[in-house]
Amino acid sequence: MKIITDKDLPLSGRTVLTIGAFDGVHIGHACLLRSMCAVSGEKQLPNVVWTFAESPKALQNGAKYITGSLEKMDALEKLGAEQIYFADFERCRSMTPSEFVEKALIGDFHVDTVVCGFDFRFGAQRAGDAEMLKTLLARAGVSCIVVPPVKAGDETVSSTLIRRKLTEGDIEGASFLLGRRYSFLLPVIHGRRLGRTIGFPTINQRFPDYQVVPAYGVYACLCEVDGQTYRGISNIGVRPTVSEHEDAPLCETHIFDFSEDLYDKEARIYLCRRIRPERRFESVEALREQVERDKQAARDYFANFL
């Protein structure tokens, strides 16, 4: 996938473009990509995804991101995106809706067709919506396709809904809405090796400040590293049994039948099912006994579902 920078603008030819935050790149977003790719293929024009990189100001109401930019790019490319542009959020938020259409879409990208979701908002104070975008583009002779909501039961698929399911521990529900198993790719950091003292060595990973943290608890998981996939259990939380003070949340993963050193490597953790919430135990021995039960619960899950 090609990354378009401000130095590349304005583009020299016409484009088919889809626009949005695309956080998580879920099954609703996939409908936008399919529509964009269909028009792009029919008209033999390059397609572009217009979006934002992770930024504290780019998400409203203090929400955090489901995925970072690299994972977003990977998911979009798998859905057929050829080029991506990460816009300057501060610059765009000050434009009126008409300025945004004239300068950003028509001026910079020479759009032939724009695809957006039914709930798309843009411009200063989020004054523009999908119907306004359609009207403004029509004045310039540009087509606009507004993709209707995608439903999962009675609920509309959205990044907000997926964040809620993650923070509630409904990993299987979040994965269904994403159209793939929920995962995160993070470096393995040095820890205090506390797991080794009770017979369960773990790899430790810290969530970036911008990323949503799933509900604290123990999960059956898959760990992918160096092209290999292993089964295990992950504890997400602050380790109340062994930490006197609440630390920043970590993901600690015990990989079954594995003893290699993974420090400073990147590991992708696929959360499969939440086994139990995180809780404090009266002793390290009680914790050790519970981890044995957690391992068996995970093995039972894998035996029945994988």
Secondary structure in CASP SS format (residue, H / E / C, confidence):
PFRMAT SS
TARGET T0000
AUTHOR 0000-0000-0000
METHOD secondary structure of the structure
MODEL  1
M C 1.00
K E 1.00
I E 1.00
I E 1.00
T C 1.00
D H 1.00
K H 1.00
D H 1.00
L C 1.00
P C 1.00
L C 1.00
S C 1.00
G C 1.00
R C 1.00
T E 1.00
V E 1.00
L E 1.00
T E 1.00
I E 1.00
G C 1.00
A C 1.00
F C 1.00
D C 1.00
G C 1.00
V C 1.00
H C 1.00
I H 1.00
G H 1.00
H H 1.00
A H 1.00
C H 1.00
L H 1.00
L H 1.00
R H 1.00
S H 1.00
M H 1.00
C H 1.00
A H 1.00
V H 1.00
S H 1.00
G H 1.00
E H 1.00
K H 1.00
Q C 1.00
L C 1.00
P C 1.00
N E 1.00
V E 1.00
V E 1.00
W E 1.00
T E 1.00
F E 1.00
A C 1.00
E C 1.00
S C 1.00
P C 1.00
K C 1.00
A C 1.00
L C 1.00
Q C 1.00
N C 1.00
G C 1.00
A C 1.00
K C 1.00
Y E 1.00
I C 1.00
T C 1.00
G C 1.00
S H 1.00
L H 1.00
E H 1.00
K H 1.00
M H 1.00
D H 1.00
A H 1.00
L H 1.00
E H 1.00
K H 1.00
L C 1.00
G C 1.00
A C 1.00
E C 1.00
Q E 1.00
I E 1.00
Y E 1.00
F E 1.00
A E 1.00
D C 1.00
F H 1.00
E H 1.00
R H 1.00
C H 1.00
R H 1.00
S C 1.00
M C 1.00
T C 1.00
P H 1.00
S H 1.00
E H 1.00
F H 1.00
V H 1.00
E H 1.00
K H 1.00
A H 1.00
L H 1.00
I H 1.00
G H 1.00
D H 1.00
F H 1.00
H C 1.00
V E 1.00
D E 1.00
T E 1.00
V E 1.00
V E 1.00
C E 1.00
G E 1.00
F C 1.00
D C 1.00
F C 1.00
R E 1.00
F E 1.00
G C 1.00
A H 1.00
Q H 1.00
R H 1.00
A C 1.00
G E 1.00
D E 1.00
A H 1.00
E H 1.00
M H 1.00
L H 1.00
K H 1.00
T H 1.00
L H 1.00
L H 1.00
A H 1.00
R H 1.00
A C 1.00
G C 1.00
V C 1.00
S E 1.00
C E 1.00
I E 1.00
V E 1.00
V E 1.00
P C 1.00
P C 1.00
V C 1.00
K E 1.00
A E 1.00
G C 1.00
D C 1.00
E E 1.00
T E 1.00
V C 1.00
S C 1.00
S H 1.00
T H 1.00
L H 1.00
I H 1.00
R H 1.00
R H 1.00
K H 1.00
L H 1.00
T H 1.00
E H 1.00
G C 1.00
D C 1.00
I H 1.00
E H 1.00
G H 1.00
A H 1.00
S H 1.00
F H 1.00
L H 1.00
L H 1.00
G C 1.00
R C 1.00
R C 1.00
Y C 1.00
S E 1.00
F E 1.00
L E 1.00
L E 1.00
P E 1.00
V C 1.00
I E 1.00
H C 1.00
G C 1.00
R C 1.00
R C 1.00
L H 1.00
G H 1.00
R H 1.00
T H 1.00
I C 1.00
G C 1.00
F C 1.00
P C 1.00
T C 1.00
I E 1.00
N E 1.00
Q E 1.00
R E 1.00
F C 1.00
P C 1.00
D C 1.00
Y C 1.00
Q E 1.00
V C 1.00
V C 1.00
P C 1.00
A C 1.00
Y C 1.00
G E 1.00
V E 1.00
Y E 1.00
A E 1.00
C E 1.00
L E 1.00
C E 1.00
E E 1.00
V E 1.00
D C 1.00
G C 1.00
Q E 1.00
T E 1.00
Y E 1.00
R E 1.00
G E 1.00
I E 1.00
S E 1.00
N E 1.00
I E 1.00
G E 1.00
V C 1.00
R C 1.00
P C 1.00
T C 1.00
V C 1.00
S C 1.00
E C 1.00
H C 1.00
E C 1.00
D C 1.00
A C 1.00
P C 1.00
L E 1.00
C E 1.00
E E 1.00
T E 1.00
H E 1.00
I E 1.00
F C 1.00
D C 1.00
F C 1.00
S C 1.00
E C 1.00
D C 1.00
L C 1.00
Y C 1.00
D C 1.00
K C 1.00
E E 1.00
A E 1.00
R E 1.00
I E 1.00
Y E 1.00
L E 1.00
C E 1.00
R E 1.00
R E 1.00
I E 1.00
R E 1.00
P E 1.00
E C 1.00
R C 1.00
R C 1.00
F C 1.00
E C 1.00
S C 1.00
V H 1.00
E H 1.00
A H 1.00
L H 1.00
R H 1.00
E H 1.00
Q H 1.00
V H 1.00
E H 1.00
R H 1.00
D H 1.00
K H 1.00
Q H 1.00
A H 1.00
A H 1.00
R H 1.00
D H 1.00
Y H 1.00
F H 1.00
A H 1.00
N H 1.00
F H 1.00
L C 1.00
END
